Amino acid sequence: MLKKRIQAVFAAAVLIATIAPECQAQYSTDWIANTYGTSSTYVGNGARSIWVAPEGIIYTASLWDENEGGVAIYGNRQNMGSIGIHNEFQGSAITGNATSIFAALQYDRTNGSGWVGRYNRTSKTRDLSISVSATTTQTRGDVVTGLATSGSLLYASDFPGNRVRVFTTDGVWQSDINVAAPGALAVDSAGNVWVAQENAGTIVEFSPTGAALNTIQMSATSRPSALYFDATAGQLLVGDEGPDMNIKIYQSAGVSAQPTQVGTFGIQGGYLDTTTGIKGQVGDKRFTRVAGIGKDAAGTLYVLNNPWGGTWDLGRNGNTDIHAYDSSGTLQWTLQALNFEGNGAPDPATDGAYFYGGFNVYTGTAGGTFVANTVDPIDYPSDPRININDTQRGEHFAQIAAVGANRILVAAGQNPGIFYFFHFNAANGYIAIPDGSLPGAAFNATALITGGFCLDSNGNVWAGPDRTNRIYYYPLTGFDADGTPSWGAGIAYATPRTILPLTRIIYLADSDTMILAQGIVGSTDWTSIGTRVEVYHGWLAGNQSSPNPVINLTSANPKSITAAGNYLFVGYVSTVPNIDAFNLATGSLDTTLTNSSPATVDVGNNVDSMYGLRSYLQSTGEYVVTKDNYNESSIIVYRWTPGL
């Protein structure tokens, strides 16, 4: 009898062991904003320039890549490794030849700015550094703005020096060509040098000896941002990041003849065009910012887009968007990394099917689909998301509300004290139109928001101004005919003393639930969370003093929280990538989202941003929880249905 009982217990244990992993994995792990989802395959962050070898190997340069070297290498649409360390390159220019890669180097404290590194393509190591510019103190902007090789010569644009410098590929200076504000470079089959002057809308041609030849004067609004000379066709391809957002093709007719434009590649207006799509919508030839052009020996054309967004450090926009076209102009594939330090807020108007970041819109699974870039630098040049003097390094973290037919977007930085407001309308499609900020005139407020911020589902704003021990409620009062929202005067609530110092605010309008998170007591770091979270059911109904439940966080270093439905989700910094789900009714920890089985998606290290988590309860009862993954330049998407 005892033996039978032992056998029964053993059988039950086996059954539990068999079932348990499935029960524990009541959620799925997915990703968007990157073509690939693992640490060995992901597309690198923030590519700003490109060189394509004849055999079709692609090299891109960026200012920052968290996990890999700043020069990424791709072949056959696959990651083939990288060169250098993650912050070695400026990203502004790259070129190569059969044996070497040449790339503009980032400012460093030893050598300063204005250097170019030469790297062996086989060993992937630097074997030479070349001083290009006398400007060595530029810590932010680009100094070397163009690179090209021809035979044994290397050409480099020294932007502040107003010259193109000519070296041997071994770094021996040969001559200088005087040209104002030089940018992208190309060398044709005769050895003539083409130099883009982006802000002037011109491309100037020089002979191999530096004599001025022809000038291509583009329209007043054109901004030539990338050059490539197709020796087979005798054509100069010019990427234009002005309003046309396309590539212009010029036929070279010899030294004494003025080049003529013979065509374009890409839709006129690019992603801002409204005749072939919705304004802001990206697509096959709906280019954003053309940052690089290249071809291989088979005639494949590669176009590097760097969708708009990102500010002074030029790396946090996280946007790499490479399109490959066959010789007939048909799109073959894309390689995309569309997020670095940013989030993806599920869109209530699509029941969580679309995700809004501070700049981009995504949808889909297994990498997802890049839907739109919401920045219009032509109509809204003062958009704070492209302000190079922004102190937050870019507004990459989004909160979104859908109120009737209207959407409100709030964008902010990694650890923000300022929040920027935008609206949408039919005429502008996916373009987010700037409305103001908090603090700012729109809210008659001047204090930084250090005690938490929330845009609730009804479009109301909740904020904790610095050092006031008050929670301010700004009720949405409506929208004008253009879709511009407006809010009433702030209504102040005393912050409960049990939660001081306050660092996070979440208000769930559907259930009148207020969630307040305490900072670290005795610390001046308002960007971190302590151990105490208070939940107030019926806040607007009058309950501002009796939290129930109180959630005590026991895992180290909580950093970001989000809530939807009946759950609070908590992410941590400098520890684990886990997201804990706490029940708002009981305060219990009901599940931890780590990585579902099989673990085929790399979820990154942790959450090191205040608003890196977002969540939404779909009409199906499924929770969608997103997490910033700065390690693999993506956004992790968890889908979880409690109780299944």
N, C-alpha and C positions, 0 to 999 in steps of 0.2 A: 504493500500500500504506500509506504513511504517512498519507495522507488518510483511508483507511478506519479506521486505528487512532485517529486524532484524533476521527473521527465516533463510534467505539465508546466512547472515553473520555467524550466529551461526552454521549452517550446514557446511559451509566452514571451520570454526575454528575447528569443530570436525574432519573433514576430514584431515586438516593439522596436528592436534594433533595425528591422527592415523598414518599418513604417516611419520611424522617427525622423530620418533625414528628409523624407518627403514632407512630413508635417512641419518641420523647421523651415523648409524652403517654400513657404506659402506665398512667395513673392518672386517676381522675375527681375533680373538685372539687365539693363540695356544701356545704350549710350546714343547720343546725338552730337552733332557739331564736329565730327571728325570721321574721315572715311574709314579708319580702322580703330579698334578698341583695345589693343593691348600695348604694353610698353615696348615691345620689339617691332611693332608694325605701324604705330600711329604716325600721322603726318605732322611734321614739325611746325612750330608756332611762328606766326608773324613774318613770313617770307616777304622781303622787300625788294629783292633783285634776283635775277636768274641767269644762268649760263647753261646752254645745252651742248654737249659734246656731239660730234658727228655720228657716233654710234647710238645716240639717243639717251645717254645718261644725263640726268638733270641734276644740277647743283643750285641750291637756293641759299641765300644769306639772310639771317635775321639778327636783330639786336639781342634777343634773349630766347633761349629754349630751356625750360626748367630741367629737363632730363637728358638732353643730348647736346652735342656740339652745335654751334650756331650756323654751320654750313651743313645742310641736309642733302643727302644723296638719294636719288630715286632712279629705278630702272624697271621697265615693264610694269609701271604703276605700283611698284612695291618699294618699301623702305630698304635702302641698301647701306644704312649706317650714316655716319656723320663725321665731320672734321672739326677739330678744335674743342674748346670748352664752351659752356652754355652762354657766357657773356663776353666772348672774345671779339666778336665782330660788330661793326656798326650796322650792317645790313644794307647800306646805301648803294653798294656797287660790288659786282663780282664778274669775273671773266676767267678764261682758261685757254689752254692749248693742249697738245697731245700728252704732255707730261705734268703740267702744273695747273693749279688753281690760284688766282690772285683775288684777294678780297679786302675791302676797306676794314681796318681794325677799329675797335671801339677805344674811346679815351681810357687811358690808364694812368695811374699816379706816377709811374716811372718815366714813360715816354710822352705822355700827353696825347693829343689828337693828331690826325692828319697822316697816318701811316697806312701802308698796304702790306699785307702778309702774303708771301708765296708759300704754297703747300704742295708737296708731292702727291700726285693723285693716287699712287700705288700705296705708299706708306701712310698717307693722310697726316703727315707731320709737317710743321713749318720749317723751312730751311733758309728763309731769307725775310728780312723786314726792310721796307723801302720808305724813307721819309719823303713825303710828297709835298706837304704844305708847311709854311712858316707859322701857320696858326696852330698852336699846340695846346691851347687852353680851353677849347670848346668841349664842354662836357655833355651837351644835349644835341645840338643840331649837327647836320651832316657837313663834313669838310670835304671828303673825297666823294664826289657825286656821280662819277662815271668811270668805267674801266673798259679797255678793249685791247686785244693783242692782234698783231699782224706780223707773221714771220718771227723775227728775233726782237721785235719791238713791243713795248708796253706803253699804252697811253692812259693817262690819269687826269681827270678833271679836278683841279684845285679850285673849289668854288670861291672861298674868300680871297684867294690869290689872283682871281680873274685870269686864269691861264690853264691851258692843257699842257701837261708836262710829258715829255717823251723820254723813256728809259729803254735800255735793253732789258730783256726778260731776266737778266742777271742783276738788274738794279743799277746799272751805270747810266747816269743822266746824259742825255744827248742834246736836247733843245727844249725850248718853251714856245708855245703858240699863244699869243695874247688874245683872249676872248672874254668878254664880260659874262660873269655868272654862268660858267659852263656847267652842263648837267650830263645827261646820258650821252654815250659815245658809240660810234660804229665806224669801222674802216672798210672801204670797198675793195674790190679786187685789184684796183690800180694803186692802192695804198693811200688814197685820199681819205681824209679824216672828216667825219660828220659830227657836229657838236650841237646838242639841243640847248637852247636858252629858254627854259620852261616859262618863266614869267613874262618874257617878251614875245612868246609865241613864234619863235624862229628856230630854224636849223641852219647853221652856217657850215660851209665846206672849205677845207683847206687842202692844199697839195701836200705830198709827202715832205716837202721842205718847209711847210708852214705858210706858204703864200695863200692869201685869200682867194677863193674861187667863187662859188655861187652861194646864194642865200635863198632859202625857202621861207617866205613870209606867210604864215598861217593866219587864220582869222584872229581878230583881236581877243577873242575869248578862248582860243585854243591854248592848251598847256601840254607841249610835247614832253612826255614823262619817260618814254622808253624808245630806243632805236634798235633796229636790226637791219643789216644789209644782206639781202639775198643775192649772192653772187651768181647763182644759176640764172635767175630771172633778170638780173641787173636792176633790182628794185630796192628802194629804201622803205622800210616799214616803220611807221611812227605811231606810237601809242599816245592818244590824246585824252588826258584826264580833265579837260574842260567840259562844257555842256554836251559835246558830241559823244563822249565816252566810247570812242571806237578806235580803230586802227586805220590810218590813212596810208595809201600806197603811192609812192612817187617813182616814176621811171627816170633812171639816170641815162642821159644822152651824151655823155662825154664831158670832158673838162670845160669846154667853151660853151656848152648848152645848158640852159636853165632846166632843172628837173621839172617835170610836169606831173600833176596828180592824175593817176589813171584808174583809181578805184578806192574803195574802202572795204574793210572787213569788220563786221559787227553791225548791230542795229544802231541807227542814228539815235543818239540820246541814251543808249545803253539801258541800264536798269531804271532810268527816269522816264523812258519813253512810255506814252500812254496809248499808242496805236496798236501795239502788238502784245500788250500786257498791262497789268496794273502798275502804277507808278511805285517804284521801289522794288518790284519783283525782279529777281535775278533769273538767269536762264542761259540757254545754249550760247547765244551771242549777245546777251544783254549784259555787257561788261559793266563793272563798277570802276575801280581805279586801276587802269592798266599800268602795272609796275615793271613788267618785263616781257620781252618777246624773244623767241629762239626757234631755230629749225634744226632738224637732224638731216643726215645724208639721204634718208628715205623720203624727205619732203614733208614730214610731220611738222605741223606748226604748234608751238607751245605758247600759251598766253598766261602770264601770271597776273592775276587780279589781287589787289590788296584792299578789300572792301572798307568803306569809310568808317572811321572811328579810331580812337586811340589818340593820346596827346603827347606830352613832352618826352616821355621816355621811348616812344616809337615802338615799343614791344608789346604793350598790354592789349593792343587791339586783337591779338591772337589770330589774325586773319591770313590764311594762306588759301588761295583758290586758283589751282592750275587747271587749265583746259587744254586738251590735246585734240587736234583736228587733222584728218588725213589730207592728202593733196587736193582733194575736191572741196575741202572746207566743211566736211561732215564731222561733227563732234564724235570722238572715239571714247573718251573718258574724262573724268575729273579727279583731282586729288585735293582734298579740302581739310583744313584745320581752321575752325571758325570761332574758337573760344580759347582764351587762356585763363585769365583771372576774371571770370564772370559767371553768371548763373543763367538759368532758363526757367522763367515763370510760366506755369501752365495757364493758357488763355481760357477764361471762363466762357467766352463767347463761342468757343469751339468745343466746349466740354472737356478741355484739357488736351485736345489733339494737337494744338499748336503751342509753341513755346516762344516767349519773348525774352531776349536778352537786352542789355542796354543799347545794342546796335542792330542786332540781327533777329530774324524770325526763322524758326525751324519746325519741322514736323517729321513724322515717320519713326522707323525703328532701325536697329543695326547700323548706326551711323547717321540715319535720318536724311532728310532733304533740306537743303538751304533754300528757304522760301524767299526771303527779302532782306535788303539792307535798309534800315529805317532812317538813315541820314541823307539829307539833301544839301550838299555844300554849295549848290548854285543858288537856290532860292533862300536858303537860311544859313548864310556864311557865319553868322554869330552863334550858331548852335553851340552850347557849352560842351557838347561831346567831342567837338573838334577844336577846342580852344587849347592852343599849345602852352598857354600859361596856367592851365588848370592845375590846382594843387593836389588833386586826388588821383592823378595819373590815369584819368579816364573814368567815365561813368558806365561801368560794365555790368552793374548789378541792377536788375529790374524788379519792379512790382507793378502789377497790372490789374485794372478793374474794368469790368464791362457793365455799364449802366444803360439799360435799354439798348439802343443802337449805337451808343457811344463807348469809346474806349479811352481810358486814361493810363498813361505810362509814366512811371516815376523811375528815373535812372540815377544811380549814385555810385560812389567809388567803393574800394575794398573795405575801408574802415571809415565811413563817411560822417561828416558833420553837416553836410549840405546835400539837399535832395532837389533834383531838377524835374519839372513837370512838363508833360507833352500831351497833345491830343491828336486825334486822327479825324479825317473827314473823307467823303467820297472822292472829291477832286484830287486829293493827294494820296489816295490809296494807302500803301504801307508806310508812307513817310510820316514820321513823328514830328509834329510842329511844336516848337518851343513855346512855353507859356510862362515861365518864371521859376522861382525856386523858393524853398524854405530852408533857412531864413531868406527873406527877400520882400520886395514891395507887395507882391501878390498876397502875402499873409501879414503884412505890416509887422514883421518880426526881424530881429537882428541877431539874436543869440544862436550859436551853433546848437545843433540837435545832438546832444550827447546822452540823453536819457531814453533813447529808443524812438522808432518811427514805424508807422503802419498806415498804408493805404488800404482801407477795408473794402469789402466786396460791393458796398454801396457807393464807393467813391469818396467817402469821408476820410479825413486825415486826422491821425493821432500822433502827437509828438511830445517829447520830453526835452524842453530847452535847457541849456547848460546852467547848472547851479541854481535852479529855481525851485526844485522839489515840487514841481507842478506837472500835471499831464494836461496838455491842451488838445481840445477837440474842435476841429474846424469842419462844420457840417457842409456838405455839398449843397449848393442852392440851385444848381441847374447848368444848362449849356446854352450858348447862343446859337444862332443859325449856322455858324461856321464849325460848331462842335467844341468851341472853347469852353472849358468848365470854369465855374466860379464857386467860391466858398464864403461862408459867413464868418463873422468875427470869432476868434478863438474863445472857447468856453473852458475855464480852468478848473481842474479837479486837483485837490491835494493828493500828492503821492502818499499812499499808506506808509507809515513810518517803518512797518515791519519789512518793507522791501527796499529801503534805502541802502546804498545808493542805487537808483533805478538805472538799468542799462538796456532793457528791451521792452517793447510794447507790441502785443498782438491783440487785435480786437476782431472777434468773429461775429459779424453783424447778424447772421442768420439765427444765432442762438443767444445773442446779447451776452457773450462771454468775453471777459477781459483776462488776458494772460500777461503777467508782469514778471520780469526776471531781474534778480538782484545782481549788481556788480560785485566786485571783490572788495569787501569791507576794508577800509584803510588804505586802499590803492588809488592812485590817480589814473590808472588805466581804465578808461570808460569803455574800451572796445571789447573787454573780456566779460565773461559771465561767471558768477560765483556758484554757489551750490543750491540756492533757494529760488523756486518758481512758485508764484501764487496764482491761483485760478479763481476768478470771481464770476459766478453765474448770476446774471441779472444786473450788470453794471449800470446801464442806463435806466433800469427800473429802480435803482436806488441802492444797490448793494456795492458800496465802495469800501467796506470795512471788514467783511467776513469772508476771507478766502476759504474755499473748500472745493477741491483738495489743495494742500500744499505739497508740492513735489520737491523732494530732496535729491539732488543730483549727486551720485556717488562716484561716477567715472571722472577721471582727471581732465581738466582744461576744457570745459564746455565753451563753445565759441559762437555757434549759430543755432537759432531755433526758428521753427515755422510751425504752423498749425492749420488744420482743416478738419471739418466734421467733429469727431470725438477724440482726436489725437493731437498730441504735441510731439514734434519730432526734434531731436537734439543731436547736433554734430559737434565734434571735438577737434582741437588743434594740437599738433605736436605729439600726438599719441596714436590714435587708431582711426581708420576710415569709417567706423561704425556709426550708424544712425539709430538711436534709441527711440522707440515709439511708446509714449506714456498715455494712458487712458485719462481723459480730462474729467471723467465722472468719478473714478476711483483713485487716480494718482498712481496706479500700478504700472510697472514696466511690462507691456504686453508682448513686445517683440523687439528684436534688434536686426536691422538691415545691414548685412555685411556684403555678402556676395552669394547669389543663389548657386545651386549645383546643377550642372557642372560650371565651374568658375571660368568662363571663357572671356570675361570682360575685366580689364584692369580698372579698379575703382579709385585708384590714387591713394595718397597717404592720409589725408585729413581734410579739415575745412579751416582755412586760415583767413576767412573773411566773415564780417558780421552778418551779411545777408546772403551767404553762399548756398543756403538751403531754401527751397520753395516747395509748396505742396498744394494739392487740390483734391477734393472728393468728387469723383465723377458721378454722373447720374446712375451708373451701373452699380454703385457701391464700392467701386475700386478706388483706392488712394493712389495718386501719382505723386511721387516725391523725387525732386531733382537735387543734385549735388554738384557743385563746382569741382571739376577734376583738373587742377592746374598741372598735374604731372604729365598727363597725356593729351592736354589741350582739347578737352571734351567736356560734355555735361553728362553725368550719370543719371539714369532714369530708373527708379524703382517703381514697380506696380504691385500693389498689395491689397488683398481683400481679406480683412479679418474674419476669422471663424471658419474659413474653408479648410 
